[in-house]
Amino acid sequence: MPDELINFKKICSSRCTICSSGILKEIHDWRKNGAHYARICERAKDEFGVSVSEASLCRHFKGFITYKTNLATQIIKNDVLEEVTSQAVHMKRTVELLDLAYDQLLLKFKSNTYKIEVSDLEKLAKMRYQIMNGEQLDENNIKAIFQRATNEYGLDIQQGVLL
């Protein structure tokens, strides 16, 4: 996880002596560069006059792993929710477009304005059922149905175009 995503003010808890040491970023940099706990304790004392123990470093880095895991989980959760929401919106719009085309075809069928085949109405109803059941449909098949509805039956579905 990139360091820019990590807030170096308080990672574990307000009682963590490492988080409260004032040299949190330096401690993480040293650990990231492979320094062992004993060496980190020495450097903290020598360079900054801060006394830290190996036990507190151990507790801190265990808490840090939990912090990073929780942060990564939250990021993944947000990404998944965003993707699911996007798919749901697309599915809703596709169903609305299918309903619009179906309603217009049915009106034209009833008014005998055009010679509309019942199979076209069946295809639209079947597509709607498949989409509502979560099945993936071939987008080319959907486009072909709408193209035929527009070209052969004079339907105006421009208000719902999304494919």
C-alpha positions, -999 to +999 in steps of 0.1 A: +000+000+000+015+034-009+027+056+019+006+085+007-026+065+017-013+061+052-020+088+078+012+089+099-005+108+128-022+079+146-022+044+132-029+020+160-044+039+189-040+070+209-022+050+236+004+036+212+038+049+222+052+046+187+023+065+171+028+092+198+066+093+195+067+122+170+090+101+147+064+077+134+073+083+097+110+078+104+103+045+123+082+033+094+109+043+069+136+025+089+114-007+091+106-004+054+143-004+047+148-036+066+159-024+100+153-048+129+135-036+161+168-033+181+183-011+154+152+011+153+154+015+191+190+026+188+184+051+160+154+066+177+175+072+208+206+084+189+190+106+163+159+119+181+164+112+218+132+092+218+132+060+238+111+032+223+111-005+232+111-035+210+079-047+226+061-014+217+075-017+181+061-052+179+027-042+192+027-011+169+035-031+137+009-057+146-016-029+149-002-014+117-009-046+098-045-046+110-048-009+100-035-017+065-057-047+062-088-027+072-079+001+049-073-022+019-106-040+027-124-007+027-109+003-006-118-030-022-153-028-007-158+006-021-145-005-055-169-035-055-199-014-045-191+011-072-189-016-098-221-033-086-239+000-086-227+008-121-239-027-133-273-022-116-277+012-132-268-003-166-293-032-161-320-008-150-316+014-181-314-016-204-347-029-189-363+006-192-352+007-229-366-028-235-399-018-218-401+013-240-395-007-272-419-034-261-447-009-252-443+009-286-442-023-305-473-035-287-492-003-295-482-005-332-492-042-332-526-034-318-532-005-341-522-025-372-500+004-383-472-019-392-470-056-398-452-066-366-443-101-359-452-115-326-418-131-324-403-096-320-425-090-290-415-124-276-378-116-281-381-083-262-400-100-233-375-129-232-346-104-231-362-085-202-367-118-183-331-128-189-317-095-178-339-094-146-326-129-138-290-117-140-281-134-173-256-118-195-269-110-230-250-105-261-250-067-267-250-073-305-283-092-301-298-063-281-286-037-307-300-058-336-334-059-320-335-022-314-321-015-348-349-036-364-375-020-342-363+014-353-358+007-390-387-017-398-413-005-373-406+032-371-401+032-334-385+063-318-364+051-289-338+079-290-348+091-256-336+058-241-305+051-261-276+039-240-260+010-259 
